[in-house]
Amino acid sequence: MIEDEELVTLCTAVQGEAQIIKGRLESEGIPVHLSYESAGLLFGATVNGLGEVRVLVPKHLLEEAREILES
């Protein structure tokens, strides 16, 4: 399970892009967790880190995730 694994940041994106990245990786069997400030999502702010979404994957799948996104 993803909660039991060490997660690392694959990339940062805005909410819409992060959801697309998440869907792409999950379709390839890579579990993804999105981490973001709820205030940025609530107010739609994209300044000073608000609105930024960190896309996290298990450490041992980081390289595979990068290869998928690069293809």
PyMOL CGO cylinders between C-alpha atoms (Angstrom):
from pymol import cmd
from pymol.cgo import CYLINDER

trace = [
    CYLINDER, 0.00, 0.00, 0.00, 1.18, 3.53, -0.75, 0.3, 1, 1, 1, 1, 1, 1,
    CYLINDER, 1.18, 3.53, -0.75, 0.91, 4.62, 2.91, 0.3, 1, 1, 1, 1, 1, 1,
    CYLINDER, 0.91, 4.62, 2.91, 3.56, 2.09, 3.90, 0.3, 1, 1, 1, 1, 1, 1,
    CYLINDER, 3.56, 2.09, 3.90, 6.11, 3.16, 1.29, 0.3, 1, 1, 1, 1, 1, 1,
    CYLINDER, 6.11, 3.16, 1.29, 8.62, 5.98, 1.18, 0.3, 1, 1, 1, 1, 1, 1,
    CYLINDER, 8.62, 5.98, 1.18, 7.24, 8.58, -1.21, 0.3, 1, 1, 1, 1, 1, 1,
    CYLINDER, 7.24, 8.58, -1.21, 9.30, 11.04, -3.26, 0.3, 1, 1, 1, 1, 1, 1,
    CYLINDER, 9.30, 11.04, -3.26, 8.28, 14.05, -5.31, 0.3, 1, 1, 1, 1, 1, 1,
    CYLINDER, 8.28, 14.05, -5.31, 8.20, 13.26, -9.00, 0.3, 1, 1, 1, 1, 1, 1,
    CYLINDER, 8.20, 13.26, -9.00, 7.22, 16.79, -10.06, 0.3, 1, 1, 1, 1, 1, 1,
    CYLINDER, 7.22, 16.79, -10.06, 5.09, 19.78, -9.20, 0.3, 1, 1, 1, 1, 1, 1,
    CYLINDER, 5.09, 19.78, -9.20, 2.17, 21.02, -11.26, 0.3, 1, 1, 1, 1, 1, 1,
    CYLINDER, 2.17, 21.02, -11.26, -1.08, 22.92, -11.03, 0.3, 1, 1, 1, 1, 1, 1,
    CYLINDER, -1.08, 22.92, -11.03, -4.17, 20.96, -10.00, 0.3, 1, 1, 1, 1, 1, 1,
    CYLINDER, -4.17, 20.96, -10.00, -5.44, 20.10, -13.49, 0.3, 1, 1, 1, 1, 1, 1,
    CYLINDER, -5.44, 20.10, -13.49, -2.06, 18.95, -14.76, 0.3, 1, 1, 1, 1, 1, 1,
    CYLINDER, -2.06, 18.95, -14.76, -1.45, 16.97, -11.58, 0.3, 1, 1, 1, 1, 1, 1,
    CYLINDER, -1.45, 16.97, -11.58, -4.72, 15.07, -12.07, 0.3, 1, 1, 1, 1, 1, 1,
    CYLINDER, -4.72, 15.07, -12.07, -3.72, 14.18, -15.64, 0.3, 1, 1, 1, 1, 1, 1,
    CYLINDER, -3.72, 14.18, -15.64, -0.28, 13.00, -14.49, 0.3, 1, 1, 1, 1, 1, 1,
    CYLINDER, -0.28, 13.00, -14.49, -1.89, 10.96, -11.71, 0.3, 1, 1, 1, 1, 1, 1,
    CYLINDER, -1.89, 10.96, -11.71, -4.29, 9.29, -14.14, 0.3, 1, 1, 1, 1, 1, 1,
    CYLINDER, -4.29, 9.29, -14.14, -1.53, 8.47, -16.61, 0.3, 1, 1, 1, 1, 1, 1,
    CYLINDER, -1.53, 8.47, -16.61, 0.71, 6.89, -13.99, 0.3, 1, 1, 1, 1, 1, 1,
    CYLINDER, 0.71, 6.89, -13.99, -2.10, 4.98, -12.32, 0.3, 1, 1, 1, 1, 1, 1,
    CYLINDER, -2.10, 4.98, -12.32, -3.13, 3.56, -15.69, 0.3, 1, 1, 1, 1, 1, 1,
    CYLINDER, -3.13, 3.56, -15.69, 0.40, 2.07, -15.82, 0.3, 1, 1, 1, 1, 1, 1,
    CYLINDER, 0.40, 2.07, -15.82, 0.05, 0.60, -12.33, 0.3, 1, 1, 1, 1, 1, 1,
    CYLINDER, 0.05, 0.60, -12.33, 2.06, 3.22, -10.44, 0.3, 1, 1, 1, 1, 1, 1,
    CYLINDER, 2.06, 3.22, -10.44, 0.36, 4.46, -7.27, 0.3, 1, 1, 1, 1, 1, 1,
    CYLINDER, 0.36, 4.46, -7.27, 0.30, 8.25, -6.92, 0.3, 1, 1, 1, 1, 1, 1,
    CYLINDER, 0.30, 8.25, -6.92, -0.42, 10.62, -4.04, 0.3, 1, 1, 1, 1, 1, 1,
    CYLINDER, -0.42, 10.62, -4.04, -1.10, 14.32, -4.61, 0.3, 1, 1, 1, 1, 1, 1,
    CYLINDER, -1.10, 14.32, -4.61, -0.01, 16.75, -1.89, 0.3, 1, 1, 1, 1, 1, 1,
    CYLINDER, -0.01, 16.75, -1.89, -1.25, 20.34, -1.86, 0.3, 1, 1, 1, 1, 1, 1,
    CYLINDER, -1.25, 20.34, -1.86, -2.41, 23.19, 0.33, 0.3, 1, 1, 1, 1, 1, 1,
    CYLINDER, -2.41, 23.19, 0.33, -6.19, 23.18, 0.50, 0.3, 1, 1, 1, 1, 1, 1,
    CYLINDER, -6.19, 23.18, 0.50, -6.27, 27.01, 0.53, 0.3, 1, 1, 1, 1, 1, 1,
    CYLINDER, -6.27, 27.01, 0.53, -4.75, 27.14, -2.94, 0.3, 1, 1, 1, 1, 1, 1,
    CYLINDER, -4.75, 27.14, -2.94, -7.38, 24.75, -4.24, 0.3, 1, 1, 1, 1, 1, 1,
    CYLINDER, -7.38, 24.75, -4.24, -10.20, 26.57, -2.45, 0.3, 1, 1, 1, 1, 1, 1,
    CYLINDER, -10.20, 26.57, -2.45, -9.27, 30.05, -3.62, 0.3, 1, 1, 1, 1, 1, 1,
    CYLINDER, -9.27, 30.05, -3.62, -7.70, 29.10, -6.94, 0.3, 1, 1, 1, 1, 1, 1,
    CYLINDER, -7.70, 29.10, -6.94, -4.52, 30.93, -6.03, 0.3, 1, 1, 1, 1, 1, 1,
    CYLINDER, -4.52, 30.93, -6.03, -1.32, 30.05, -7.85, 0.3, 1, 1, 1, 1, 1, 1,
    CYLINDER, -1.32, 30.05, -7.85, 1.17, 32.38, -6.18, 0.3, 1, 1, 1, 1, 1, 1,
    CYLINDER, 1.17, 32.38, -6.18, 3.91, 31.76, -3.60, 0.3, 1, 1, 1, 1, 1, 1,
    CYLINDER, 3.91, 31.76, -3.60, 3.36, 28.01, -3.63, 0.3, 1, 1, 1, 1, 1, 1,
    CYLINDER, 3.36, 28.01, -3.63, -0.41, 28.14, -3.30, 0.3, 1, 1, 1, 1, 1, 1,
    CYLINDER, -0.41, 28.14, -3.30, -2.00, 26.11, -6.04, 0.3, 1, 1, 1, 1, 1, 1,
    CYLINDER, -2.00, 26.11, -6.04, 1.14, 24.00, -6.41, 0.3, 1, 1, 1, 1, 1, 1,
    CYLINDER, 1.14, 24.00, -6.41, 0.56, 20.26, -6.29, 0.3, 1, 1, 1, 1, 1, 1,
    CYLINDER, 0.56, 20.26, -6.29, 3.37, 17.83, -5.51, 0.3, 1, 1, 1, 1, 1, 1,
    CYLINDER, 3.37, 17.83, -5.51, 3.00, 14.54, -7.37, 0.3, 1, 1, 1, 1, 1, 1,
    CYLINDER, 3.00, 14.54, -7.37, 4.41, 11.81, -5.12, 0.3, 1, 1, 1, 1, 1, 1,
    CYLINDER, 4.41, 11.81, -5.12, 5.28, 8.23, -6.09, 0.3, 1, 1, 1, 1, 1, 1,
    CYLINDER, 5.28, 8.23, -6.09, 6.96, 5.35, -4.25, 0.3, 1, 1, 1, 1, 1, 1,
    CYLINDER, 6.96, 5.35, -4.25, 10.73, 5.82, -4.30, 0.3, 1, 1, 1, 1, 1, 1,
    CYLINDER, 10.73, 5.82, -4.30, 11.41, 2.50, -6.01, 0.3, 1, 1, 1, 1, 1, 1,
    CYLINDER, 11.41, 2.50, -6.01, 9.10, 3.47, -8.92, 0.3, 1, 1, 1, 1, 1, 1,
    CYLINDER, 9.10, 3.47, -8.92, 10.47, 6.98, -9.48, 0.3, 1, 1, 1, 1, 1, 1,
    CYLINDER, 10.47, 6.98, -9.48, 12.55, 6.18, -12.57, 0.3, 1, 1, 1, 1, 1, 1,
    CYLINDER, 12.55, 6.18, -12.57, 9.75, 4.15, -14.16, 0.3, 1, 1, 1, 1, 1, 1,
    CYLINDER, 9.75, 4.15, -14.16, 7.32, 7.03, -13.55, 0.3, 1, 1, 1, 1, 1, 1,
    CYLINDER, 7.32, 7.03, -13.55, 9.71, 9.50, -15.17, 0.3, 1, 1, 1, 1, 1, 1,
    CYLINDER, 9.71, 9.50, -15.17, 10.11, 7.27, -18.22, 0.3, 1, 1, 1, 1, 1, 1,
    CYLINDER, 10.11, 7.27, -18.22, 6.34, 6.98, -18.61, 0.3, 1, 1, 1, 1, 1, 1,
    CYLINDER, 6.34, 6.98, -18.61, 5.89, 10.74, -18.51, 0.3, 1, 1, 1, 1, 1, 1,
    CYLINDER, 5.89, 10.74, -18.51, 8.73, 11.34, -20.95, 0.3, 1, 1, 1, 1, 1, 1,
    CYLINDER, 8.73, 11.34, -20.95, 7.24, 8.98, -23.55, 0.3, 1, 1, 1, 1, 1, 1,
]
cmd.load_cgo(trace, "trace")
